[in-house]
Amino acid sequence: MRIFDTINLLGGSGSVAGGLAILALAVTVGLSIGAIPFRGLKLGISGVLFSSLIFRQIGFDIDTKVLDFLRDFALIIFMYAIGLQVGPGFVASLRAEGFRYNILSICVLLLGGLLAAAMIPLLAKGGAPGLYCGAFTTTPGLAAAQEALRAAPKEDDGQSMSARANLAYSITYPFGVVGPMLVVAALRSLFRVRMDDERAAFAKIAENNHSSIEIADIEVTIETCGGKQLRDYPQARDQNITFTRLLRDGMVSVPTADTVMKLGDRFRAIGPRDKLDELITSLGRRSDADLSAAPGDVDRMELV
């Protein structure tokens, strides 16, 4: 007796339990395939698609209703996981380089759409959406396309078009996964890219874009600064700089936005290195005084 017959007998023909058993086996085999390295490349979770194609070819089958349920449920979990992963840094990414990346992604999608549209005369009715979604490996896109096709008028046979879209997606998806990997490997070889050099260059760019946070003790020696409140001083406002201590007349206190600067004041400031350098130049000079040892009602506490 073949293995899939045994699974169907254990779970019942067309049962949810039998479908889950086949799914679990396909996922296990697919992840094993995806973990196999080839010249520094791995399929990863995309290996599950190849195992599923093999399973279907040798006769493993799942009831259509069970398959629809598992597909929709897995898609919901997938989108939820993506949201959790991207959510914390989404807004910051948009502020940094999100606009440029979004424009480039729109251009890529439009070019892909034009190519898919140009292929319509060569494809069966309903195949172009599957071709487009498979080439871009976008499962949510396929689900949306199939819903739109099923809503087509009866004379257009929406179910048949949805099935053709699914077939085109299944055929093109493997190439959509493997193709970019091969292109990246070919470009790396063509331009003789060394990953160690690229990592070092990326780290240097990241360091330049994000200045390290430092602490600086500053003495006010420039006369024009005297009599100004910290809130009215441009180099101390909106520069991500925080003043934590003020040494005046031998006593340490915590400065506020209303603190009026005086000649001889010594401030402890925390902020980006480049902004602190500008602040030091505009206020006076670095101070050698130890503000931590001076008396006053100020204490330090580190919290996790």
Secondary structure, 3 states (H helix, E strand, C coil): CCHHHHHHHHHCCCCHHHHHHHHHHHHHHHHHHHCCCECCECCHHHHHHHHHHHHHHHCCCCCHHHHHHHHHHHHHHHHHHHHHHHHHHHHHHHHHHHHHHHHHHHHHHHHHHHHHHHCHHHCCCCHHHHHHHHHCCCHHHHHHHHHHHHCCCHHHCHHHHHHHHHHHHHHHHHHHHHHHHHHHHHHHHHCCCCHHHHHHHHHHHHHHHCCCEEEEEEEECCHHHCCCEHHHCHHHCCCCCEEEEEEECCEEECCCCCCECCCCCEEEEEEEHHHHHHHHHHHEEECCCCCCCCCECCCCCCCC
